[in-house]
Amino acid sequence: MSVSKSPEEIAAFNAAVAQAVEALMPELRARLFEEFRQEAFGSGSGGGTPITISGWLEKFGKQKPRSFSSTNTPVDAENWIAHIEKIFEVLDCGDEFKARLAGYKLEGDALNWWKAYKQAKGDEFVLNMTWADFREVFFTQYFPLAEQQKFEREYHTIRQGDNETTNEFMKRFMRLAGFLGAKAGTQEEQALHFKWGLKEWILDGIVNTEFTDVAQVANAGRNIELLRERNRENKRNRDGDRIRSAVAPTQNSASRVRDQRYHDSESTTTCEICEKWHPGKPCHRNSGACFACGSMDHKIVDCPRRK
């Protein structure tokens, strides 16, 4: 048996329903929008940014990241972290997903270690783990403290080798800086440290110049190296021209040189007997001839030329 309602009651009921629907509309719109985003971008197939770990995992997997199981040297561990970070940078991955994505590529002994770590810390801890936290625990496991201190000492005392180019020095420097992470300092601090590690003749050319990153210092150093190489090449060319000019004279020229040398030696040498200068002539004191005219018939006191 239906109960009839008055028009006033029906109007009041409809007004209440309309008011309730109006109150729910913002929440309903937000929920529908979120579901739309999940369908459109959550799988990672669209052009937007994924908002779930599954969406990021698909994008991450398409980059074919390398797996990590174990290492014989800390360099292998650092190389893997650098490889994963390069993918994160390309994808512009959110920091809250990085630790889980990196953990997904652990295998073998590394995976066993990661499982034990998560069990000890709890799933909630891993969900909130930052990339900096993951790097720290990962390097603690595969980059022991003693090795870290070794690389840290090497970084703080690093100098460019005698046979090392600026570009080669930069690669060695940046590898150590990568090992140290935040301990290597800011970009400006790294640039200053790199500059003071250069060879002295390179440093002399840029000592009063300020740089904001290591690449700027390396470019300036390389320019100085190229300039020095060019100057050396020009000097070699000039030396070669002088050598060719020295061996080019003919035999007559060589004879003239020898004659000139003989003449010079004659014209500048005094007689050892009379200590006088008479080039090309016999010594009168040695022969007993007249000093004035050279005659053997008389001495200088009787020489008719003096009368």
Secondary structure, DSSP 4 states (H G I P E B T S, - for coil): -PPP--HHHHHHHHHHHHHHHHHHHHHHHHHHHHHHHHHHHTTS-SSS---SHHHHHHHHHHT-PPPB---SSHHHHHHHHHHHHHHHHHHT--HHHHHHHHHHTB-HHHHHHHHHHHHHH-HHHHHT--HHHHHHHHHHHHS-HHHHHHHHHHHHT----TT--HHHHHHHHHHHHHHHGGGG--HHHHHHHHHHTS-HHHHHHHTT---SSHHHHHHHHHHHHHHHHHHHHHHHHHHHHHHHHHH---HHHHHHHHHHHHHHHHHT---TTT----TTS--HHHHT--TTT--SSS-GGG-GGG-
